[in-house]
Amino acid sequence: MSGVPELLRRHRADAGLTQEQLAELAGLSVEAIRTLELGRRRYPRALTVSSLANALQLPDDERDLLEQAARRPAETPDRLPAAVTDFVGRTEPVRTLTELLRRTGEPAHATSVVISAVTGMSGVGKTTLAVHVGHLVEDEFPDGRIYLNLRGETEPIPPLQATASLLRALGVPAQEIPDDLAAATARYRTAIAGRRVLVVLDDAATVDQVAPLIPGTSGSAAVITSRRLLDQLAGALHLRLDVLSDDEALHLLGEVVGAALVAAEPEAALTVVHACGNLPLALRIAGTRLSADRPIQELADRLADASTRLGVLAEGETGVRASIDDLRSVPADRGAADAFAVLALLDPGEFPLRVAAAALGRTLDDTEELLDRLVDVHLLEAPTLHRYRLHDLVRVVGREGASTQDQRVVGERVLRCYLAMLWRADELAGEAPMSAAWRDAAWAEQARDLTELEEVLDWLDADRSTLVELVRRAVRGTAEDRQLAVGIAAGMNVFGPARQRWLEWRDVNRAAAEVVELRSDPVGAALVHFDLGLALGELDDFSAAADQLALATEAARLIGKPRFLTSSLVNLAHMLEQADRAVEGFRSVQEALELIAREPEAAELGAWAQLTLGMLYGRNGEPERQLEPFERAIALVQDDVNVLCRMRISAGSSLRECGQAAVAVPVLLAAVDGIRGQDRWGVLAEALCELGAAYGELGKHPEALEVYSESLEIAVEHELWHREARARTLLGRTYLAMGRSAEGQEQLGLAEEVYAAHGTTPPP
């Protein structure tokens, strides 16, 4: 007997109707007629069949044949589990998967089988999504929907047994099912050929397990769920399922405990969501633990304690432990399971491959292999290349049984990793003789595979916030931890200035300054106080900077290193000048000049001393005496373009502040021209701001706006928050001076937000 497509096409042709005309007569859409004639929907609803028969004016016998063809066969399998009633969110994954499955009958897919692999960690809702979408596309698969749990993470069903299950679902008698996998696969693909069946293969273990179960001809589709990344599954759409967003998770919790309760206690509800890691299964289980008429805060309190949280979430029921236990059960994966237990001791947030290798005490290659395995089973996420993170709930499980000693060992290894990277930067820069004489050559050993300074700085830049928190914790730790903190702080001397990370430079050295001892470690104390003073100065905290540089100077006298003492004195004089303490500054710079005159190793600091002397004259109300020392300073550094530009910026800034803006402009223009093309973005942004300020002093506001805007663009692009805040402040003031009040207030407001976001206040 012919099917609906053949009968409908014949009757329409006999009636001389186009698809559009038949659709209008039957009260259906043209797309519905086209779908039926293409065979994409072989079993239309009874009402649809009646409408078509009436429109075609079929006699009773032809109507009966059409209705019989549209009737689903009794053996049509429909074994899809019931959909959950509290399905929420997942808008984009649902849309993607639904659209994919609805294209199975389109001409573009006439020669291929539609396959989708939904992967994600345990408890994230892979099965729920697959079943939900399976019900949404019911009409697309008139020949049935089959669900098969492959038990991939417990006792994986062998491919032959799985194939036999599918054959029985398709109506093949047991005695006709071959006992050979190749023959059974061929029989399965013959049985499903020409039919439109959705096959949901849940909890797959490997590609080898599911490969024989995929239909061999177009029209049918396979949706596969797995905790593992099935990236070798040819032709599949890979859909990675992440945890729910906060809004979605709150919605789901409301479905379980009642939306009114969630609305009444939003903060407690959000605490529950976060304690469950935004995992759907964990949220459903947690919700059922809330007694009737009890406040959500009660559940939040029970979940807040990590030691009791897993009990509330019903041990293995959430599946959170399942992946770990399964990993340990496979001999080849025990190394990955052991690695996971160590990685769980790392701080929350992302961590780089090199930190993981340090924590594990393994090579980078070995570590990457282990981490890739953990990513495959979704115990670990890899948001970008060589950067990883653990889900919060997974971390709690991983830390079970870990001792304080385990935590301490991992913490020390991580500290030594950052120590190695910082001192490798110091080695590659080769510009700090004082720190080079103090450092232990072994500190940089585990980072000597890196040979480019910029590569090391990039790595440190990506993890600078983590570095600060590690040092803050280390100074409260053991004596060895405190020593490592001092070593890390002193090692910031290249990274901090190179990337202009003044806050991080300040915070790390401020923490180390609490524990470094002048008597037992004068060099360490000198380096920490010196760098802390410079960082504070860059953040415009000049009096505090002078106090730190005074301590560095005291340590330098004990050490007996003329060059370092001279550098401390010059920088101290500069901070005193900026703090409007010129008289004290003159004493410091005079001592520095005397050292320069008699100590050969201090002679190279002569230009900086002359620059500082000129700035002090200006601060002391003697602008007529500035130019001579500035000219001497610039003459001494003509052969070093970088230092020359730095000198010009400082000299130009001082001239402007002392009422000599017209003299400052050409000096600052020369600095800007010298910096362009050097990739010294922070210095260029600073020079442009100083030039703009000089233009502003001269009333040249359009010129000032132009250079401030360029400075702001550079600062935003290169994440130089302090330069951004400064540029916005100066832009705002310039707009106000031009009578453009709204723009001015906007920029000043944005500047205040930037300062506040970094815990600082705008300079006066």
C-alpha positions, 0 to 999 in steps of 0.5 A, spaced: 500 500 500 502 506 498 504 511 503 501 518 505 506 522 500 505 518 494 497 518 495 497 525 497 501 527 490 497 523 486 490 525 489 493 533 488 495 531 481 488 528 479 485 534 482 489 539 478 491 543 484 498 546 486 500 545 493 498 552 494 491 551 492 490 545 496 493 548 502 488 554 501 482 549 500 484 545 506 486 550 511 493 548 512 500 551 510 503 550 504 509 548 508 505 543 511 503 540 504 510 540 502 512 536 509 507 531 507 509 530 500 516 529 502 515 524 507 518 528 513 511 527 516 508 520 514 503 520 519 499 526 520 494 527 525 486 525 523 484 532 523 489 534 518 487 527 514 480 529 514 481 536 512 485 534 506 480 528 504 475 534 504 479 539 500 480 533 495 473 531 495 475 524 495 470 518 495 469 514 501 474 508 498 480 513 497 478 517 503 479 510 507 486 508 504 488 515 506 486 514 513 489 507 513 496 510 510 496 515 515 495 511 521 501 509 525 503 502 525 502 498 531 509 496 532 512 503 532 516 504 538 515 510 542 520 508 548 522 515 550 521 517 558 517 522 560 519 529 560 520 533 566 515 538 568 520 543 571 524 544 565 527 551 565 532 555 561 537 552 556 533 556 551 539 556 546 541 549 546 534 547 546 533 551 539 540 549 536 538 541 537 531 542 535 532 546 529 538 540 527 533 535 528 527 538 524 532 538 518 533 531 518 528 530 512 530 536 508 533 535 501 540 538 504 540 532 509 538 527 504 545 523 504 547 524 511 544 522 518 543 527 523 547 526 529 548 530 535 553 529 541 551 533 548 556 533 553 557 536 560 559 534 567 555 529 571 548 532 573 548 538 568 542 536 565 544 532 559 539 527 559 533 532 561 535 536 555 535 530 550 528 527 552 525 534 552 527 536 545 525 529 543 518 530 545 518 537 542 520 534 535 515 528 536 512 529 529 518 529 525 519 522 527 513 518 525 516 511 525 518 512 533 523 514 538 527 509 542 531 511 548 537 506 550 541 508 557 548 505 555 550 506 562 557 509 560 559 511 567 557 505 571 557 498 567 558 500 559 553 496 555 557 492 550 556 494 543 553 487 541 548 488 547 546 495 545 545 493 538 540 487 540 536 492 544 535 497 538 533 491 534 528 488 539 525 496 539 524 496 532 520 489 532 525 484 530 524 478 533 529 475 538 531 469 534 533 473 528 538 478 531 545 475 530 550 474 535 556 477 531 557 485 532 558 486 524 552 482 522 547 485 528 549 492 526 548 491 518 541 488 521 540 494 525 541 499 519 537 495 514 531 495 519 531 502 520 532 504 513 527 508 510 524 509 517 524 516 520 526 514 527 529 518 533 534 514 537 537 517 544 543 514 546 544 516 553 550 516 557 555 513 552 562 511 554 566 511 548 565 512 540 566 505 539 560 503 543 556 508 540 558 507 532 554 501 531 548 504 534 548 510 529 543 509 523 546 508 516 541 512 512 538 519 512 531 520 515 533 518 522 537 521 527 541 520 533 542 524 539 548 522 544 549 524 551 556 523 555 560 526 560 566 525 555 568 529 549 566 524 543 570 529 539 572 523 534 564 522 532 564 524 525 559 528 522 556 530 529 554 537 532 557 537 539 553 541 544 557 542 550 552 543 556 554 548 562 551 549 568 545 554 569 545 561 569 543 564 576 536 566 573 535 559 570 537 556 577 533 560 581 527 559 576 528 551 577 529 552 584 522 555 584 519 549 580 521 545 586 520 548 592 515 554 590 516 560 586 513 564 592 518 561 597 524 563 592 521 570 591 520 571 599 527 569 600 531 571 594 538 572 597 537 565 601 535 562 594 541 564 591 545 562 596 542 555 595 543 555 588 551 557 588 552 551 594 549 547 588 553 549 583 548 551 579 547 544 577 540 542 575 540 535 578 543 538 585 538 543 585 532 538 584 535 534 590 536 540 595 529 542 593 526 536 596 530 536 602 526 542 604 521 540 609 514 543 608 513 550 610 520 551 612 524 557 610 529 557 604 534 560 609 534 553 613 536 549 607 541 555 605 545 554 612 545 547 611 548 547 604 553 553 607 558 548 610 562 544 605 562 538 610 555 537 610 553 539 603 554 533 600 550 529 605 544 534 604 545 532 596 545 525 597 552 522 596 552 519 590 545 521 587 547 527 584 552 524 580 558 528 582 562 523 585 560 518 580 565 521 575 571 521 580 569 513 582 569 511 575 575 514 573 579 511 579 576 504 577 580 504 570 587 502 571 589 507 565 585 513 568 588 512 576 593 518 574 588 522 572 584 521 578 590 522 583 591 529 579 584 531 580 585 530 588 591 535 587 587 540 583 581 540 587 586 543 592 588 549 588 584 556 589 577 557 586 578 560 579 582 559 573 589 556 573 594 555 568 597 549 565 604 551 569 601 552 575 597 545 575 604 542 573 607 545 579 602 542 584 602 535 581 610 535 581 610 533 573 612 535 567 608 540 562 607 535 557 605 529 562 600 534 566 597 536 559 595 529 558 592 528 565 588 534 564 586 533 557 583 526 560 579 530 566 576 535 561 574 529 557 570 526 562 568 533 564 571 534 571 575 539 569 573 545 564 578 548 559 575 555 557 582 557 553 588 554 551 592 551 557 587 554 562 583 550 566 577 551 572 574 546 576 566 547 578 565 549 585 561 543 587 566 538 583 572 542 587 568 540 594 568 533 592 575 533 590 577 535 597 574 530 601 579 527 605 585 532 604 589 534 610 592 540 612 599 538 610 596 536 603 594 543 602 600 546 605 604 542 600 600 544 594 600 551 596 608 551 597 609 548 590 604 554 587 608 559 590 614 556 588 611 556 581 610 564 581 617 565 584 620 562 578 616 566 573 618 572 576 625 571 577 625 568 570 623 575 568 628 578 572 634 573 568 631 575 562 631 582 563 638 583 566 637 590 568 637 589 576 644 588 579 642 588 586 636 583 585 641 579 581 646 578 586 641 577 592 636 572 588 638 564 588 639 561 581 635 555 583 628 560 584 628 560 576 629 553 574 622 550 573 621 556 568 628 556 564 624 553 558 621 560 557 626 564 553 622 570 551 621 576 556 614 578 553 612 570 554 613 570 561 610 577 562 604 575 558 603 569 563 604 573 569 599 578 567 594 573 566 594 571 573 596 577 577 590 577 581 591 570 583 599 572 585 596 578 590 592 573 593 597 568 594 602 572 597 597 575 602 596 568 604 603 566 604 605 572 609 600 569 614 603 562 613 609 558 615 616 561 616 618 558 609 611 561 606 613 568 609 620 567 605 617 565 599 613 571 599 619 576 600 622 573 594 616 574 590 615 581 592 622 582 590 621 579 584 616 583 581 621 589 580 621 587 572 613 585 571 610 591 575 613 596 571 614 593 565 606 592 564 605 598 569 601 593 574 602 599 579 596 596 584 599 589 584 606 591 585 604 595 591 599 590 594 605 584 593 610 589 596 606 591 601 604 584 604 611 582 604 613 589 607 610 586 613 614 580 614 621 582 611 626 584 617 631 589 616 636 586 621 636 579 618 635 580 611 637 587 609 637 586 602 630 583 601 628 589 606 631 594 601 628 591 595 621 590 598 621 597 601 624 600 594 619 597 590 613 599 594 615 606 594 616 606 587 609 603 586 606 608 591 609 614 587 606 611 581 599 611 584 600 618 587 601 616 594 607 621 594 608 621 602 607 614 603 612 613 597 617 617 601 616 613 607 618 607 604 624 609 600 627 612 606 626 605 609 630 603 603 635 608 604 636 606 611 637 598 608 642 601 603 646 604 608 647 597 611 648 593 605 654 598 603 652 598 595 653 605 593 649 604 586 643 602 590 644 607 595 644 613 590 638 610 587 634 610 593 636 617 595 634 620 588 628 616 588 627 619 595 628 626 593 623 625 587 617 623 592 619 628 597 619 633 591 612 630 589 609 631 596 611 638 596 617 637 601 622 640 597 627 642 603 628 634 605 628 633 597 634 637 596 638 634 602 637 627 599 639 629 592 645 633 594 648 626 598 646 622 591 650 627 587 656 627 592 656 619 591 655 620 584 662 624 584 666 619 588 663 612 586 664 610 579 658 605 579 653 610 581 655 615 575 650 612 571 645 615 575 647 622 574 642 624 569 636 622 574 639 626 579 640 632 575 633 631 573 630 631 580 634 637 582 631 641 576 624 638 579 626 640 586 628 647 584 621 648 580 617 645 587 621 650 591 619 656 587 625 657 583 623 655 575 628 660 572 633 654 575 630 648 572 632 648 565 640 648 566 639 641 570 634 638 565 639 640 559 644 636 563 640 630 564 638 630 557 645 631 554 647 625 559 642 620 556 642 622 548 644 615 546 638 611 550 632 613 546 627 610 552 631 613 558 631 620 554 623 619 553 622 618 560 626 624 562 623 628 557 616 626 560 618 628 567 622 634 565 616 637 561 611 635 567 615 639 572 616 645 567 608 645 566 607 645 573 611 650 575 608 655 570 612 654 564 607 650 559 610 654 553 617 651 554 614 644 556 610 643 550 616 642 545 619 637 550 613 633 551 612 633 543 619 630 543 617 625 548 611 623 544 615 622 537 620 618 541 615 613 544 611 612 538 612 605 534 616 602 541 610 598 544 611 602 550 603 603 551 603 606 558 609 611 557 605 613 551 599 614 554 602 618 560 606 622 555 600 624 551 596 626 558 602 630 560 602 634 553 594 635 553 595 638 560 600 643 557 596 645 551 590 646 557 594 651 561 595 654 554 588 655 553 589 650 547 583 645 548 581 642 542 589 640 541 588 637 549 582 633 547 585 630 541 591 627 545 587 626 551 582 622 547 588 618 544 591 616 551 584 614 553 584 609 547 591 606 548 589 605 556 582 602 554 585 597 549 591 595 553 587 595 560 591 600 563 586 602 568 590 608 572 592 611 565 584 610 563 582 614 569 587 620 568 585 621 561 578 621 563 579 626 568 583 630 564 578 630 558 572 631 563 576 638 566 577 640 559 570 639 556 568 643 562 573 649 561 570 649 554 562 649 556 561 642 554 558 640 561 554 634 560 560 631 556 565 633 562 561 630 567 560 624 564 567 623 563 569 625 570 563 620 573 567 614 569 573 616 572 571 616 579 568 609 577 575 606 575 578 609 581 573 606 585 573 599 582 581 599 584 580 601 591 583 608 590 581 615 590 582 620 584 588 625 586 587 632 587 
